[in-house]
Amino acid sequence: MSSGSSDTGNLFSFAKTLDQELAALLRGASLECIVCGEFVMHARGGVVFCPECGVQLGPEAALSDRPELEFLSQAG
């Protein structure tokens, strides 16, 4: 049985890594989709999207101004 503190530590570690990956994508330091590994594309307003799996990431204002970008990912 695993301890709760170990699980919490793993969750915080994962969240920190995910946050770093998302920040790298937004500033253009990474060109790889965090979901499928394909190359991402950069659109106007700082939006980054993956043409392969459809994941989209961007500043809240850029995403909320465009209703078609309201859902950040869609199973397909």
C-alpha positions as CSV (number, residue, x, y, z in Angstrom):
1,M,0.0,0.0,0.0
2,S,1.4,3.4,-0.9
3,S,1.6,6.3,1.5
4,G,-0.5,9.4,1.0
5,S,2.5,11.7,1.2
6,S,4.3,9.8,-1.5
7,D,1.3,10.1,-3.8
8,T,1.0,13.8,-3.1
9,G,4.7,14.3,-3.8
10,N,4.3,12.5,-7.2
11,L,1.2,14.6,-8.0
12,F,3.1,17.9,-7.2
13,S,6.1,16.7,-9.3
14,F,3.8,15.8,-12.2
15,A,2.0,19.2,-12.0
16,K,5.3,21.1,-11.9
17,T,6.6,19.2,-15.0
18,L,3.3,19.8,-16.9
19,D,3.4,23.5,-16.0
20,Q,7.0,23.7,-17.3
21,E,6.0,21.9,-20.5
22,L,3.0,24.2,-21.1
23,A,5.1,27.3,-20.5
24,A,7.8,26.1,-22.9
25,L,5.1,25.6,-25.6
26,L,3.6,29.1,-25.1
27,R,6.9,30.9,-25.3
28,G,8.0,28.9,-28.4
29,A,10.9,27.0,-26.6
30,S,9.2,23.6,-27.4
31,L,7.6,22.6,-30.7
32,E,6.3,19.3,-29.6
33,C,2.7,18.5,-28.6
34,I,2.5,17.3,-25.0
35,V,-0.3,14.9,-25.9
36,C,0.8,13.1,-29.1
37,G,4.4,14.3,-29.7
38,E,3.8,15.8,-33.1
39,F,4.9,19.3,-34.1
40,V,2.6,22.2,-33.0
41,M,1.7,25.3,-34.9
42,H,1.6,28.8,-33.6
43,A,-1.4,31.0,-34.5
44,R,-2.3,34.6,-33.8
45,G,-2.9,35.8,-30.3
46,G,-0.4,33.4,-28.8
47,V,-2.5,30.3,-29.5
48,V,-0.6,27.0,-30.0
49,F,-2.3,24.0,-31.5
50,C,-1.6,20.6,-32.7
51,P,-2.9,19.8,-36.1
52,E,-2.6,16.1,-35.4
53,C,-4.6,15.6,-32.2
54,G,-6.4,19.0,-31.9
55,V,-5.1,20.1,-28.6
56,Q,-5.0,23.9,-28.2
57,L,-3.2,26.1,-25.7
58,G,-3.1,29.8,-25.3
59,P,-3.7,32.8,-23.1
60,E,-7.2,32.8,-21.7
61,A,-8.2,36.0,-23.5
62,A,-7.1,34.6,-26.9
63,L,-9.2,31.4,-26.4
64,S,-12.3,33.1,-24.9
65,D,-12.5,35.7,-27.7
66,R,-12.9,32.9,-30.3
67,P,-15.8,30.6,-29.5
68,E,-14.4,27.9,-31.9
69,L,-11.4,27.6,-29.6
70,E,-13.5,27.3,-26.4
71,F,-12.7,23.6,-25.9
72,L,-9.0,23.0,-25.4
73,S,-9.0,19.4,-26.5
74,Q,-11.5,17.1,-28.1
75,A,-11.4,13.4,-28.3
76,G,-11.5,12.4,-31.8
